[in-house]
Amino acid sequence: MKEKIFWLAVNAKYSHTSLAVRYLREVVSGSAIMELTINHQLLAMLGEIYAAKPKVLGISCYIWNIEMVKALLKLLPAALPDTVIICGGPEVSYGVAEFMQAYPMVDYVCRGEGEEALPRLVEQLRQADFDRAAVNKCLDEAGIPGIAWRSQSGQISEGQDVTVADFAGKVPFAYRAEEMAEIKERILYYETSRGCPFSCAYCLSCATAGVRYLPLERVFRELAFFVAHDVRQVKFVDRTFNAKKDHFLPILQYLLALPADCRTNFHFEVAIDYLDEEVMMVLAQMPKGRVQLEIGIQSTNEKTLKAVSRVNHWQDIASHIRKIMSFHNMHLHVDLIIGLPGEDMASFHQSFNDVYALQTDMLQLGFLKFLKGAAMMNLIEPYRYRYMPMAPYEVLQSDALSYGEIRWFHSFEQVFELYYNAGRCRQTVNYLIREGEQGDAFAFWQKFTDWWEASGFHKVGHSTKNLYGYLGDFSLMTYDLSADLVDNLLRYDALMSDGGRIRPENLAWNRLQYQEITADFWKGAPSRVRAYLPAYTFTNWRDVNKKYHIEVFAYAVDTAVQEKLIRKRRALLFDYTQAEPESQSIDLWMEEK
């Protein structure tokens, strides 16, 4: 390629892909993409870019990568002094003049959506044989909407933030068949609309008016592409997927009609209080794992929500989540934000308990961020906010939460991630909440976090095996429970988490103790096992041990959420042949019938 034009994405993880750079690859002929991650060493990143020797390097700038991008920009002139550097993305679309002054090696900034602006800029660069001065002279005479540049006078011409009005006509499909084998196991991002009908102050979507949609026939064609290439997950970046029913419902119906052997998972962010019975009926029929939903609740404090221009219909949210959870066919992910206006410790305590009671698959705890261009910036003085001056611009204190409380919440979030959001110890924790805290979930996690910090665990890393021991030690120190009961609960949780692979040595495993009885169960009359596993046929012990496990408990631990536990010997069969472990009580002692 004579003219090397590269669009660089610095992703948060290797499992992520960049939608933005793929769009630009399609709209700028002859250009290519380069994807690195924030985990790359800086000099290694510089070396990869140098090896490509780009004439033009466009860098996509987001909250997760901007600090690394800034460090990279300082090194680029030494390695590639003749390369034209363009930055774009939400992190540079605001405060453009200050950014370009601080980073003089940046020749141009793309403000807003770049699918129309960047092809025009690259065309001018090509016509001028990549002579910046010549291009800047042309821009002085007739600027390109969405492009900031350095004028001949030395002044920075900031241009203006733009959107692509003809979203369907000007924005191409971003993926190519030849790259799918390499990326199909990663998360592929996709959008069927741009904009949001809501105006939440903490979100950049509040700066864009209206919602633009792709035609459904195009959406169906592009979804078929993902399915045909056996993609693991497609994550829709539509800000509110269900903003318009005659757009999103046909998409859900299309996904429902896909072949049973389709393994692709489709992730949407929805305003769940706006779903109606017709949509619920479609969701209820979805094959397990076909769809997952993300629901931004953020807070249940009405005054707090009003301060950020958000309306939640809490009763509808709660009832719809409970109904979808009863379908047992999709992952539900809900969000709360720490640090919202007026949300002090007591208010967050209530918001957390409200949402925790729904027992969704994941409850993400995020910290309020002050994004450039978001209306949240207007609330800094009224609520006496202090926040990080560098990315990720997280809240440090407010009139409702001190810095000490915000700092403590980081430990709280760490503990919650290691246990609840990792799917570990759910039975043990919920039993402790019910019996030890009278249902107050926040009180439990608060005490556990305080113990965690007092033990110094917030300062070091942890193996998965140790997590069971920590919870066991905390439980026995804090609540009036027998060590035997806690051991039974933790053994059950270990067998139901992490594919049953983690067997902490400090727990009283009894597989060897009952080995003769379980051997009779597996190798005896097939009808006995098939009463629990209809398709079971004995092949060899290695296969049995890989797929199944029988553990004997002194309590009915699988019912711990519903009832107070009393001593009652119970054998449970754990099945690892499905996507998620399943357990069932079995009659292991035939003579006791």
N, C-alpha and C positions, 0 to 999 in steps of 0.2 A: 504494500500500500504506500503510495508516494506521500500522501498527506496523512499523517497519523493523528487522529483525533480520538481522544479517550475520555470517557465519562467514568469518573472514579466514585465508587461507593465504599464507605468505611462502615461496615455493618456492626451491630452490637454483638452478634454471635455468628459463628460459621453457619448455623442452621437457618439463619435468615437470608433472604435475598432482597435486592433493591428493585422496586418497581420504577422509581424515578429514572435511573440511568438506562433502564431498558426502553422506556418511552423515548428518551433522547436518541438512543441508538437507532430507533426506527424512523424518527423524523429527520435525522441528519444523515444523509447518505454517506456511506463509506466510513462511518464512525464505529467505534468498538467500546466495550465496557471492561472495567477492571473492578473486581470485588475483593476487598480486604476486610479485616476486622479490627476492632479497637484492641484486640489482644496481640496484634502484631507488634514486634519491636519497631521503634520509629525508624532506625537506620535500615532495617530489613524492608520496611515499607518504601522508604526512599529508593533503595536499591531496585526494587521491582518496578517502580515507576521509571527510573533511569533506564533500565533495560528496554523498556517499551519505546523510549525516545519520542514522546509525543510532540507534535507541533502545537497542539492545543490540549490542555488538560482542564476538564471541567470537574469540579468537586462538589458533591452533594453534601450540604451542611445541615445537621440535625442536632438536637439537644444531646444525644448520646455520643456524638463524635466530634463536636466542635472544638473541644480543648485539644484533642489530638490533631485535628486539622490545622489549628493555629500553630502548633509546634511544627508540623510538617511544612507549612507555608514558609516558615523562617529558613528552612533548609533548601527549599527548591531552587532559589537563585544560584546557589553554588553548584548544584548538580545540573540544572537545566536552565541556564540564563536566557536562552532564546525562546523558551516555551511560553506561549500565551496562556495565562491562567484565568479561568472563569470560576467564580463561586456562585452557588445558588442554593435555594432551600430556605426554610423558615428561620434559621439562625442568622441569616445575612440579609433577609428581605426587609428588616427594620434596622434603623441606626446605620444606614449604608455608608454615609460620609465618614462617620467615626471609624467604621470597620476598614474602609479603604485607606484612610489616613494611617491607621495603626499597622496595616499590612500593605505596604506600597508595591509589593510584588504581585498583588492581585490587579489584573488589568480590567476586568469587567465583573459586574455582579448582576445576576438574573434575579429579578424581584417578582415573586409570585410564581405562577404556572409558566413553564418554559417551552411548551411544545410549539408555539408560534414564534416567540422571540428568538430562541437560540438558533433555529435554522437560518433566520435572516442575518443574525450576527456572524455565523460561520460562513455564510455566503459572501458577506462583505470581506471577511478575513481572507478567504480564498481569492477573491478578485484582487485584493491588494497584496497578494503573495505574503500574507501574514505580517504585513507592516502595520504595527499598532498605530503609529502616528498618522498614517494615511486613513486608517479606519476611524480614528478619533476625529479627524477633520470632517469626514462624511457624517459622523454622528452629531458633530456640532451643527451641521447644516440641517440635518433631519434625523432626529433620534429615533431609536427603535423602542416602542412601548415595552416596558418590562426590563430594559437594559440600563444599568448605570455605568458610566465611563469617565475617563479622565480627559477633560477637554484640553484643547491646545493651549489655553491660558494657564493650565496647571490646576484649575478648579475641578472639583469632582461634581459631575452632573448626575444627580441621584436618580433621574428617571422616575418611574412610577410603578407601583405594584399592580400586576395585571392578572386576570383570569382568562381562560379560553372560553369564550361565549359558546362557540360551536363545539361543545365537548364531544359529541358523537361523530362529527365530521372531521375534526382536526386531531383527535387523540387516537392513535392506532392501538391495536392489540400488541402487548409488550413482549410476548414470548415467541421463541422460535423452536421448531421441532428438533433441530440438530443439537440444542443445548439441554433437552429434557432428560436424557439419560443421566447427565451429570447432576442435575438439580432436583430431580423428582422426589427425593427423600427429604428435601429441605422444605421450609415454609414458603409458599409462593403467594405473593400479595396480588390482589386483584380488586378492581372497583367497577361498580356499575352506575355510580353517581358521584357527583362532587357537590360539596356544600352541605349545610345542615339547616333544618327548619327551626332549630333552637339557638339561643344566644347566651350560653353559659359563660360567665365572665372569665373563668379559668382556662377556657379553651380557645385556640386560635380560630376555630370555625366561626366564632362570633364576629370576626372581621370580614366574613364573606356573606353576601346577601344571596338568598335563593338557592335552589337545588337544581342541578342539571343531570339528566339521565341518558343512559345508552338505550337504544331501542332493544326490545326483548329478543327479537330474532337474532341480533348480534350477540347478546348475552348467552343465549342458548348455544350458539355455535362455538363461542369461546369456552364455555363450561364443558362442552363435549370434547374439546381439545385436551383439557386437563384430565378428563376421565380416560380418554383414549391413551394417554401417556402414563396412566397409573400413578398419578401424583398423590403423595401422602396427605398433604393438607393444603387447602386453598383458604387463605385468610382475607376476607373482604375488608377493605379499608373504608367503605362507605361509612360516613360519620354516624348516620342513623339508618340502618338498612331498611327498617319498616316505615320510612317517612311517607311513602305513597303506596297504598294497598294494591292498586292495579299494576304496580311495578313489582313489588316484592312477592306478592302471593303467587303469581305465575312462576316465579323463579323457584319458590319452595315446592310447588307442584311438579316442576320439571325435575328437581332433585329427588322427589319421592318416586318418580317413575323410572329412575335409573336402574340398570340391572342389579340384581341381588348381590352379584359378586364384585360390585364397585367398592373399592376400599377407600376412595378419597373422602376425607373429612372436610366439611365446609363450615368455616367459623364466621359468625356475624355478630356485630354489635347492635343491639336493639333497645328501643324504649318499650319495655315489656308491658307497661301499663296501657299501651295503645293496641295491644293484640285483642282480636275479637274471637268469638266462638268458631267461626269458619277457619281462621288461621290455626286455632288450637287443635281442631280436628285433623288438619294436615300434619301438624307437628306430632300428634299422637301416633300417626301411622308410620313415621320415619323409621327405617331400619336402624338398629342400634349403632351408634357411632357415625352415622351419616352427617349429622349436623351438631354443632355446638354453639351455644349462645353466650355472649358477654353482655352483662347488664350493669350500667353505671348508675349505682344508687347514690353514692357519695356521702349522703347524710340523711337522717330521718328528722332532723330539726327543721321545722318549717321556716323559722326566722332566718336560719343560716342559708337555706335554699333560696329564700327570697332575696337575700343580700347578693347572691351570685346570679340572679335572674334565671333561676331554675325552678321548674314546677314538677314535683313528684306526686303522683296519686298513690300514696303508700298502701292503702288497702287493696287496690288493684294490683300493685306490684307484688305484694305478699301472696295474694290468692293465686295470681297467675304463676308465680314461681312454684308454689306448692303443687299446683295442678301439673305443671310440666315435670316436676320431680317425680310425681306419681307415675309418669309414663315409663320411667327407667330406661330411656333410650338415647339420652343425650347428656353431655357434660354441660353444666351451668357454672359460669364464672361471674361473680359479682364484685363490685368495687366500692370501697370507701376511701375518702380522702381525709387525711389528718391535717388540721390547720386551717380549715375553712372559717370564714368570718363568724365570730360569736360562738364557735364550737369549742368550749372549754372541756376540761377532763370529765366533768359530770355529764355534759351533753354527748361527748363521744362515747362514754360508757353506755348511754341509752341507745345511741345509733348502732353501736357494735352488737349489743344484745338483741336488738330488733332484727338485725340482718343475720347474726349467727344462728338464731332460732330457726332459720329457713334451712340450715344444713345443706347448703349447696356444695358442689364439688370443690370449688375454690372461692375463697374470700380474700381478694387482693387488697392490701393496705398500702395506699400510696400517700406521698407527702405533697402538699400544695406546692405548685411551681408558678413562678412569675414569668410567663413567657412574653417576649417582646411582641407587641402588637395586640396582646389580649387585654380585655377590659379590666382584668384583675389589677392592672397597674394603677387604675384610678382609685383603688381601695386601699392602697398602701398607707396613706396618711390617716384616713378615718379609723382604721383598725390598728394603727401603730405597728405595722409589719416591719420586720427586718428579715432579709433573705440573702442567700449566697449571691455574690456579684458575678460569679462564673457559673457555667453549666454544672449541674442541672437547675440552678436558680431556686433551690428548695427553701422553704420557709425555715427561719431560725427562731423567730419568736413573734408574738402578737399580743394584743391586749387581753387575749383569752388564754394563751398558753405561753409559759416562760420557756427560755432556752433549755433549762433543765428538764422540763416536761417533754419538749420535742426530742431532746437527746435520748430520754428514757424510751420514748416511743420507737426509736430505731432498734433498741434491744427487743422490745415487745414484738415488733414486726419480724425480727430475725427468728425468735422462738416460734412464732406463729407459722412462719414459712417452713421451718424444719419439721414441724409436727402436723398441723392441720392441713396446710396446702400441699404438703408432700404425701398426704393420705395416710399418715402414720398415727397410731395410738388413738384413733377416733373413739373406740369403744371405752377404753380406759378413761380418757379425758371426759367424755360425756357422762360416764358413771360418777366420776369425781365431782363434776359440776352439779349433777342432780342430788347426790347424797351429801356432798361436803359444802356446797355453796347455794343450796336451795334453788338451783336453776340459774344463778347469776354467772353467766359465762365470762364476762369481763373480769369479775372478781377472781375467778380461777386463773385466767391468763395473766392478770396483774400480779398475783402472788407468785406464780411460777416465774415470771420475768424478774421480780425482785430477788427471788432465790437464785436464779440463773446469774444475775449480776453479782450477788454476794459471793457466789462460788467462783467468780472470775471467768465464767464460760463465754461471756460476750467478747472476750479478747482473743480467743483461740478458735481453731477449726475443730470439727468433730467428726468421728466416724459414725456411720449409721448405727452400728451395734451399740455404741455408748449411749445413744439417745434413749434407749429403753431403760438402761440403768439409771440415767439421770432422772427420768420421770418416776421410776420406782422409788428412788431415794427421796425425792421431793414429796411423793404421796405419803410415804410412811412417816416423814417428819411433820407433815402438815395436817393429816387427817387421821381419825381414829379407825384405822383399817388394819386387818391382819396381813402379814407378809404373804401368807398363802393366797389370799384373795387377789392381792395386787399382782402376784406372780401369774396367776391364772389369766387375769385380764391382759397382761402384757404378752403372754405366750399366744393368746388368741390374736391380738393385734399384729404381732410379728408374722404370724402365718397368713394374715389377710393383707399385708403390705409388701411392697417391693417384690412381688411375685413369689412370696414365701421363701426367698433365698437367704434372708438374714436370720440367723439363729443365735442370739446373744448367749454366751456361755454361762452367764450368771442366772439364767432362767432354768427352771426345773423340768427340762424336756424328758419325756417318759417313753419315747419310741422303743428303746431297747427293753424296757421293763415289760412292755406288752407285745413284744415281737412275735412270740409264739401264737398269741391270740389273733393278731392282725394277719399273720401268715395264713392261718386257717381261713380267715375271711376272704383273702385275695385268691387263694388256690382251691377253695372249697367249691361247692355247687355254684356254677355261674349265675343261677337265678337269684342267689342271695345278694351278690354285688349289683346285679342288673336292676334290683329293686330301687337302687339309688343312682346307678349309672347305666342307663338302658343299652348303650352301645358297647359296654365293656367286654373285652376278651383278654384273658391273660396271655401275655407274650413272654416277657422275662422280667426279672426283678428290677433291672436298671430302668426299664420303661415305666414300671409301676412307681418307683421312687421318684422319677422325674416328673410324673404327671399328677401324683396324688400323695397325700400325707394323712395319716390318722393320728390324732392326739387325744389323750384322755384328760378330762378336766374334772376338778372337784366341784365346780359350780356350772350353772347354765349360762356361761359367759356370752353366748350368742344372743341372749335375751337381755343383756345388761342395760340397754337403753330403756326398756319398758318396765323392768321390775327390780326390786331390791334382791340382791343375790343371797341365796341360802345354799348350804352344802348339799350337793346332789351330783353324784358321779354321772358323767356324760361323755360319750365318745363322739367326736366330730370328724367328719371326712372332708378334707380340703381338696378342691379340684382346681388344678392349674392349667387345664386344657383350653380355657376361654381367655378372652382378652383381659378380664379381671378375675381374681381368685373368687371362688364361691365355696361356701361351707354348708354342711347339713348334718343333722344328728343321725347317727346310725345305731342299730341294735347289734352291738358287738358281743354281748354276752347272751348267747342263745338260751343257756340253761336257766336264765333268770326270768324267762317268759312265764 
